Amino acid sequence: MKTSFFFAATLLVLTACQHASQPEKARAVQIDTMQLVAPPAPSVKVASNEVYIVTRDTTTYIRFGDCYFSLDWIKPDAKRNDFELHPDTLFFLQDYSHSIEGQMLAVTTGETQRIQVAQSYETSAIIGQEPLYHWKHYRSSWEHLRPEASNFFICKKYTPAERKRFPPVSITQLQQYVKQHGSPTQYATVARQNNFPAPPVRVAITRYYIRLDGFMAKPSDKINKLLIIEVTFKS
């Protein structure tokens, strides 16, 4: 009788341990391209509004003060960035054949009390592999990204229909613009067109915009950064 009781008690303890060791099932998050790596060790002191950008492997870190933002497959656009005059607007080039869509944007800081991230995009007309950056565009409204975890955000993916949105224009308007501002090769291409868009002229996303807003420990220290990421269409 004592042996049976001891065996039953032991079995109950083992069963309880097995149940306790089972991990809680987490909500699945689809992430296309992501590298969760620690930010590089600070080598220089960066003021609260001073920008410092460093790249490790495929990850780029944008640092100001003790705050980092990190994103994969982008590199700073040296021709357009002016960290002294415009430290709150930062320009980047997206690596060819990669996209920020579906990536995880990580925020690393010990002082941020709250952070909000919003994303939008811009489409342009493209002749072959050459976007018309200075013609007409469609610019989407801002959409706030919901944090997947504390200070981790998934960049929004866009549908095929969203990628083709564009202001109403005629093929004649396109031909007149390219004749005045485009190359002879571009004009020879659009001059044969009867409709817009139609191959080899198309509409696609050419820029992504990411806005980051937050507050540091001191009320006077605000995070207000705009990341403009230009899509690369040829290697």
Residue pairs with C-beta under 8 A, 6 or more apart in sequence:
29 148
29 154
30 102
31 102
31 103
31 104
31 154
32 99
32 101
32 102
32 103
33 72
33 73
33 98
33 99
33 102
33 103
34 72
34 103
34 104
35 57
35 58
35 59
35 72
36 104
36 106
37 56
37 57
37 59
37 70
38 108
39 61
39 63
39 68
39 70
39 108
40 54
40 56
40 61
42 63
44 52
46 52
46 63
46 64
46 65
47 64
47 65
48 64
48 65
48 216
48 221
49 64
49 65
49 87
49 88
50 64
50 65
50 83
50 87
51 62
51 63
51 64
51 83
51 87
51 90
52 62
52 63
52 64
53 60
53 61
53 62
53 63
53 76
53 90
54 60
54 61
54 63
55 61
55 75
58 72
58 73
58 95
59 70
59 71
59 72
60 70
60 71
60 72
60 74
60 75
60 76
60 92
61 68
61 69
61 70
62 68
62 69
62 70
62 90
62 225
62 227
64 87
64 225
65 111
65 216
65 221
66 109
66 110
66 111
67 107
67 108
67 109
67 111
67 112
67 216
67 223
68 106
68 107
68 108
68 109
69 105
69 106
69 107
69 108
69 212
69 225
69 227
70 105
70 106
70 108
71 100
71 103
71 105
71 106
71 155
71 227
72 98
72 100
72 103
73 94
73 95
73 98
73 99
73 100
73 103
74 92
74 93
74 94
74 95
74 100
74 229
75 92
75 93
75 95
76 90
76 91
76 92
76 93
77 91
77 92
77 93
77 230
80 91
81 90
81 91
88 224
88 225
88 226
89 225
89 226
89 228
90 225
90 226
90 227
90 228
91 228
91 230
92 227
92 228
92 229
92 230
93 229
93 230
93 232
94 100
94 208
94 229
94 230
94 231
94 232
95 232
96 232
96 233
96 234
96 235
97 235
99 231
100 155
100 208
100 210
100 229
101 155
101 156
101 157
101 158
102 154
102 155
102 157
103 154
103 155
104 148
104 152
104 153
104 154
104 155
105 117
105 145
105 152
105 153
105 154
105 155
105 210
106 151
106 152
107 115
107 151
107 152
107 153
107 212
108 151
109 151
109 216
111 216
111 217
112 151
112 214
112 215
112 216
112 223
113 214
113 215
113 216
113 217
114 214
114 215
115 151
115 212
115 213
115 214
115 223
116 144
116 212
116 213
116 214
117 144
117 145
117 147
117 153
117 210
117 211
117 212
118 142
118 143
118 144
118 145
118 210
118 211
118 213
119 142
119 143
119 145
119 155
119 156
119 208
119 209
119 210
119 211
120 139
120 140
120 141
120 142
120 143
120 208
120 209
120 211
121 139
121 140
121 158
121 162
121 205
121 207
121 208
121 209
122 137
122 138
122 139
122 140
122 205
122 206
122 207
122 208
122 209
123 137
123 138
123 163
123 164
123 165
123 166
123 203
123 204
123 205
123 206
124 131
124 132
124 133
124 135
124 136
124 137
124 203
124 204
124 206
124 207
125 131
125 132
125 135
125 136
125 166
125 174
125 196
125 197
125 201
125 202
125 203
126 132
126 201
126 202
126 203
126 204
126 206
126 233
127 178
127 182
127 186
127 189
127 190
127 200
127 201
128 189
128 200
129 233
129 234
130 186
130 233
131 204
131 206
131 231
131 233
132 177
132 178
132 182
133 206
134 181
135 174
135 177
135 181
136 166
136 167
136 169
137 166
137 167
137 206
138 165
138 166
138 167
138 203
140 162
140 165
142 209
142 211
143 156
145 153
145 154
145 155
145 156
146 153
147 153
148 154
155 208
155 210
158 205
163 203
163 204
163 205
164 197
164 203
164 204
165 203
166 197
166 203
169 196
170 196
171 190
171 193
171 194
171 195
171 196
174 190
174 193
174 196
174 201
175 187
175 190
175 191
175 193
178 186
178 187
178 190
179 187
179 191
182 190
189 200
189 201
190 201
193 201
197 203
204 231
205 231
206 230
206 231
207 228
207 229
207 230
207 231
208 227
208 228
208 229
208 231
209 226
209 227
209 228
209 229
210 226
210 227
210 229
211 225
211 226
211 227
212 223
212 224
212 225
212 226
212 227
213 222
213 223
213 224
214 222
214 223
215 221
215 222
215 223
216 222
216 223
